[in-house]
Amino acid sequence: MADEESSAQVFALYRHEIEKSNDIIKATPLNRPPRQSDDWRSEPMADFSSVLMHMIDETACHTGHLDAARELTDGRLWGAAD
């Protein structure tokens, strides 16, 4: 994110990428093998379903990291009553 980018621009780009991803998900059979090799992984992904599960896991993990950083910044705990 560049200094001159507004939060509205960043969220608009994120929403655009979500729309593109949703189109790919709708058009791709869950049992389709990945197009790209994943030789760097210890366990190769067998199909699109595996790729989706990996992305859900990664998103949850990194969201948790971001939440922890926010807690350190403002002191507010997730789920804590105001």
Distance bins in CASP14 RR format, pairs under 12 A and 6 or more apart:
PFRMAT RR
TARGET T0000
AUTHOR 0000-0000-0000
RMODE 2
METHOD distances of the structure
MODEL  1
1 7 0 0 0 0 1 0 0 0 0 0 0
1 9 0 0 0 0 1 0 0 0 0 0 0
1 10 1 0 1 0 0 0 0 0 0 0 0
1 11 0 0 0 0 0 1 0 0 0 0 0
1 13 0 0 0 0 1 0 0 0 0 0 0
1 14 0 0 0 0 0 1 0 0 0 0 0
2 9 0 0 0 0 1 0 0 0 0 0 0
2 10 0 0 0 0 1 0 0 0 0 0 0
2 13 0 0 0 0 0 1 0 0 0 0 0
3 9 0 0 0 0 0 1 0 0 0 0 0
3 10 0 0 0 0 0 1 0 0 0 0 0
4 10 0 0 0 0 0 1 0 0 0 0 0
5 11 0 0 0 0 0 1 0 0 0 0 0
5 12 0 0 0 0 0 1 0 0 0 0 0
5 13 0 0 0 0 1 0 0 0 0 0 0
5 14 0 0 0 0 0 1 0 0 0 0 0
6 12 0 0 0 0 1 0 0 0 0 0 0
6 13 0 0 0 0 0 1 0 0 0 0 0
7 13 0 0 0 0 0 1 0 0 0 0 0
7 14 0 0 0 0 0 1 0 0 0 0 0
8 14 0 0 0 0 0 1 0 0 0 0 0
8 15 0 0 0 0 0 1 0 0 0 0 0
9 15 0 0 0 0 0 1 0 0 0 0 0
9 16 0 0 0 0 0 1 0 0 0 0 0
10 16 0 0 0 0 0 1 0 0 0 0 0
10 17 0 0 0 0 0 1 0 0 0 0 0
11 17 0 0 0 0 0 1 0 0 0 0 0
11 18 0 0 0 0 0 1 0 0 0 0 0
12 18 0 0 0 0 0 1 0 0 0 0 0
12 19 0 0 0 0 0 1 0 0 0 0 0
13 19 0 0 0 0 0 1 0 0 0 0 0
13 20 0 0 0 0 0 1 0 0 0 0 0
14 20 0 0 0 0 0 1 0 0 0 0 0
14 21 0 0 0 0 0 1 0 0 0 0 0
14 59 0 0 0 0 0 1 0 0 0 0 0
15 21 0 0 0 0 0 1 0 0 0 0 0
15 22 0 0 0 0 0 1 0 0 0 0 0
16 22 0 0 0 0 0 1 0 0 0 0 0
16 23 0 0 0 0 0 1 0 0 0 0 0
17 23 0 0 0 0 0 1 0 0 0 0 0
17 24 0 0 0 0 0 1 0 0 0 0 0
18 24 0 0 0 0 0 1 0 0 0 0 0
18 25 0 0 0 0 0 1 0 0 0 0 0
18 55 0 0 0 0 0 1 0 0 0 0 0
18 59 0 0 0 0 0 1 0 0 0 0 0
19 25 0 0 0 0 0 1 0 0 0 0 0
19 26 0 0 0 0 0 1 0 0 0 0 0
20 26 0 0 0 0 0 1 0 0 0 0 0
20 27 0 0 0 0 0 1 0 0 0 0 0
21 27 0 0 0 0 0 1 0 0 0 0 0
21 28 0 0 0 0 0 1 0 0 0 0 0
21 51 0 0 0 0 0 1 0 0 0 0 0
21 52 0 0 0 0 1 0 0 0 0 0 0
21 55 0 0 0 0 1 0 0 0 0 0 0
21 56 0 0 0 0 0 1 0 0 0 0 0
21 59 0 0 0 0 0 1 0 0 0 0 0
22 28 0 0 0 0 0 1 0 0 0 0 0
22 52 0 0 0 0 0 1 0 0 0 0 0
24 32 0 0 0 0 0 1 0 0 0 0 0
24 35 0 0 0 0 0 1 0 0 0 0 0
24 48 0 0 0 0 1 0 0 0 0 0 0
24 51 0 0 0 0 0 1 0 0 0 0 0
24 52 0 0 0 0 0 1 0 0 0 0 0
24 55 0 0 0 0 0 1 0 0 0 0 0
25 32 0 0 0 0 0 1 0 0 0 0 0
25 48 0 0 0 0 1 0 0 0 0 0 0
25 49 0 0 0 0 0 1 0 0 0 0 0
25 51 0 0 0 0 1 0 0 0 0 0 0
25 52 1 0 0 1 0 0 0 0 0 0 0
25 55 0 0 0 0 1 0 0 0 0 0 0
25 56 0 0 0 0 0 1 0 0 0 0 0
26 48 0 0 0 0 0 1 0 0 0 0 0
27 48 0 0 0 0 0 1 0 0 0 0 0
28 34 0 0 0 0 0 1 0 0 0 0 0
28 35 0 0 0 0 1 0 0 0 0 0 0
28 47 0 0 0 0 1 0 0 0 0 0 0
28 48 1 0 1 0 0 0 0 0 0 0 0
28 49 0 0 0 0 1 0 0 0 0 0 0
28 51 0 0 0 0 1 0 0 0 0 0 0
28 52 0 0 0 0 1 0 0 0 0 0 0
29 47 0 0 0 0 1 0 0 0 0 0 0
29 48 1 0 0 1 0 0 0 0 0 0 0
29 49 0 0 0 0 1 0 0 0 0 0 0
29 51 0 0 0 0 0 1 0 0 0 0 0
29 52 0 0 0 0 0 1 0 0 0 0 0
30 45 0 0 0 0 0 1 0 0 0 0 0
30 46 0 0 0 0 0 1 0 0 0 0 0
30 47 1 0 0 1 0 0 0 0 0 0 0
30 48 1 0 1 0 0 0 0 0 0 0 0
30 49 1 0 1 0 0 0 0 0 0 0 0
30 50 0 0 0 0 1 0 0 0 0 0 0
30 51 0 0 0 0 1 0 0 0 0 0 0
30 52 1 0 0 1 0 0 0 0 0 0 0
30 53 0 0 0 0 0 1 0 0 0 0 0
31 45 0 0 0 0 0 1 0 0 0 0 0
31 46 0 0 0 0 1 0 0 0 0 0 0
31 47 1 0 1 0 0 0 0 0 0 0 0
31 48 1 0 0 1 0 0 0 0 0 0 0
31 49 1 0 0 1 0 0 0 0 0 0 0
31 50 0 0 0 0 1 0 0 0 0 0 0
31 51 0 0 0 0 0 1 0 0 0 0 0
31 52 0 0 0 0 0 1 0 0 0 0 0
32 45 0 0 0 0 0 1 0 0 0 0 0
32 46 0 0 0 0 0 1 0 0 0 0 0
32 47 1 0 0 1 0 0 0 0 0 0 0
32 48 1 0 1 0 0 0 0 0 0 0 0
32 49 0 0 0 0 1 0 0 0 0 0 0
32 50 0 0 0 0 0 1 0 0 0 0 0
32 51 0 0 0 0 1 0 0 0 0 0 0
32 52 0 0 0 0 0 1 0 0 0 0 0
33 44 0 0 0 0 1 0 0 0 0 0 0
33 45 0 0 0 0 1 0 0 0 0 0 0
33 46 1 0 0 1 0 0 0 0 0 0 0
33 47 1 0 1 0 0 0 0 0 0 0 0
33 48 1 0 0 1 0 0 0 0 0 0 0
33 49 0 0 0 0 0 1 0 0 0 0 0
33 50 0 0 0 0 1 0 0 0 0 0 0
33 51 0 0 0 0 1 0 0 0 0 0 0
34 41 0 0 0 0 0 1 0 0 0 0 0
34 44 0 0 0 0 1 0 0 0 0 0 0
34 45 1 0 1 0 0 0 0 0 0 0 0
34 46 0 0 0 0 1 0 0 0 0 0 0
34 47 1 0 0 1 0 0 0 0 0 0 0
34 48 1 0 0 1 0 0 0 0 0 0 0
34 49 0 0 0 0 0 1 0 0 0 0 0
34 50 1 0 0 1 0 0 0 0 0 0 0
34 51 1 0 1 0 0 0 0 0 0 0 0
34 52 0 0 0 0 0 1 0 0 0 0 0
34 54 0 0 0 0 0 1 0 0 0 0 0
34 55 0 0 0 0 0 1 0 0 0 0 0
35 45 0 0 0 0 0 1 0 0 0 0 0
35 47 0 0 0 0 0 1 0 0 0 0 0
35 48 0 0 0 0 1 0 0 0 0 0 0
35 51 0 0 0 0 1 0 0 0 0 0 0
36 44 0 0 0 0 0 1 0 0 0 0 0
36 45 0 0 0 0 1 0 0 0 0 0 0
36 48 0 0 0 0 0 1 0 0 0 0 0
36 51 0 0 0 0 1 0 0 0 0 0 0
37 44 0 0 0 0 1 0 0 0 0 0 0
37 45 0 0 0 0 0 1 0 0 0 0 0
38 44 1 0 1 0 0 0 0 0 0 0 0
38 45 1 0 1 0 0 0 0 0 0 0 0
38 46 0 0 0 0 0 1 0 0 0 0 0
38 47 0 0 0 0 0 1 0 0 0 0 0
38 50 0 0 0 0 1 0 0 0 0 0 0
38 51 0 0 0 0 1 0 0 0 0 0 0
38 54 0 0 0 0 1 0 0 0 0 0 0
39 45 0 0 0 0 0 1 0 0 0 0 0
41 50 0 0 0 0 0 1 0 0 0 0 0
41 51 0 0 0 0 0 1 0 0 0 0 0
41 54 0 0 0 0 1 0 0 0 0 0 0
43 50 0 0 0 0 1 0 0 0 0 0 0
43 53 0 0 0 0 0 1 0 0 0 0 0
43 54 0 0 0 0 0 1 0 0 0 0 0
44 50 0 0 0 0 1 0 0 0 0 0 0
44 51 0 0 0 0 0 1 0 0 0 0 0
44 54 0 0 0 0 0 1 0 0 0 0 0
45 51 1 0 1 0 0 0 0 0 0 0 0
45 52 0 0 0 0 1 0 0 0 0 0 0
45 53 0 0 0 0 1 0 0 0 0 0 0
45 54 1 0 0 1 0 0 0 0 0 0 0
45 55 0 0 0 0 0 1 0 0 0 0 0
45 57 0 0 0 0 0 1 0 0 0 0 0
46 53 0 0 0 0 0 1 0 0 0 0 0
46 54 0 0 0 0 0 1 0 0 0 0 0
47 53 0 0 0 0 1 0 0 0 0 0 0
47 54 0 0 0 0 0 1 0 0 0 0 0
48 54 0 0 0 0 0 1 0 0 0 0 0
48 55 0 0 0 0 0 1 0 0 0 0 0
49 55 0 0 0 0 0 1 0 0 0 0 0
49 56 0 0 0 0 0 1 0 0 0 0 0
50 56 0 0 0 0 0 1 0 0 0 0 0
50 57 0 0 0 0 0 1 0 0 0 0 0
51 57 0 0 0 0 0 1 0 0 0 0 0
51 58 0 0 0 0 0 1 0 0 0 0 0
52 58 0 0 0 0 0 1 0 0 0 0 0
52 59 0 0 0 0 0 1 0 0 0 0 0
53 59 0 0 0 0 0 1 0 0 0 0 0
53 60 0 0 0 0 0 1 0 0 0 0 0
54 60 0 0 0 0 0 1 0 0 0 0 0
54 61 0 0 0 0 0 1 0 0 0 0 0
55 61 0 0 0 0 0 1 0 0 0 0 0
55 62 0 0 0 0 0 1 0 0 0 0 0
56 62 0 0 0 0 0 1 0 0 0 0 0
56 63 0 0 0 0 0 1 0 0 0 0 0
57 63 0 0 0 0 0 1 0 0 0 0 0
57 64 0 0 0 0 0 1 0 0 0 0 0
58 64 0 0 0 0 0 1 0 0 0 0 0
58 65 0 0 0 0 0 1 0 0 0 0 0
59 65 0 0 0 0 0 1 0 0 0 0 0
59 66 0 0 0 0 0 1 0 0 0 0 0
60 66 0 0 0 0 0 1 0 0 0 0 0
60 67 0 0 0 0 0 1 0 0 0 0 0
61 67 0 0 0 0 0 1 0 0 0 0 0
61 68 0 0 0 0 0 1 0 0 0 0 0
62 68 0 0 0 0 0 1 0 0 0 0 0
62 69 0 0 0 0 0 1 0 0 0 0 0
63 69 0 0 0 0 0 1 0 0 0 0 0
63 70 0 0 0 0 0 1 0 0 0 0 0
63 78 0 0 0 0 0 1 0 0 0 0 0
64 70 0 0 0 0 1 0 0 0 0 0 0
64 71 0 0 0 0 1 0 0 0 0 0 0
64 78 0 0 0 0 1 0 0 0 0 0 0
65 71 0 0 0 0 0 1 0 0 0 0 0
65 72 0 0 0 0 0 1 0 0 0 0 0
66 72 0 0 0 0 0 1 0 0 0 0 0
66 73 0 0 0 0 0 1 0 0 0 0 0
66 78 0 0 0 0 0 1 0 0 0 0 0
67 73 0 0 0 0 0 1 0 0 0 0 0
67 74 0 0 0 0 0 1 0 0 0 0 0
67 75 0 0 0 0 0 1 0 0 0 0 0
67 76 0 0 0 0 0 1 0 0 0 0 0
67 77 0 0 0 0 1 0 0 0 0 0 0
67 78 1 0 1 0 0 0 0 0 0 0 0
67 79 0 0 0 0 0 1 0 0 0 0 0
68 74 0 0 0 0 0 1 0 0 0 0 0
68 75 0 0 0 0 0 1 0 0 0 0 0
68 76 0 0 0 0 0 1 0 0 0 0 0
68 77 0 0 0 0 0 1 0 0 0 0 0
68 78 0 0 0 0 1 0 0 0 0 0 0
69 75 0 0 0 0 0 1 0 0 0 0 0
69 78 0 0 0 0 0 1 0 0 0 0 0
70 76 1 0 0 1 0 0 0 0 0 0 0
70 77 0 0 0 0 1 0 0 0 0 0 0
70 78 0 0 0 0 1 0 0 0 0 0 0
71 77 1 0 1 0 0 0 0 0 0 0 0
71 78 1 0 0 1 0 0 0 0 0 0 0
71 79 0 0 0 0 0 1 0 0 0 0 0
71 80 0 0 0 0 1 0 0 0 0 0 0
74 80 0 0 0 0 0 1 0 0 0 0 0
76 82 0 0 0 0 1 0 0 0 0 0 0
END
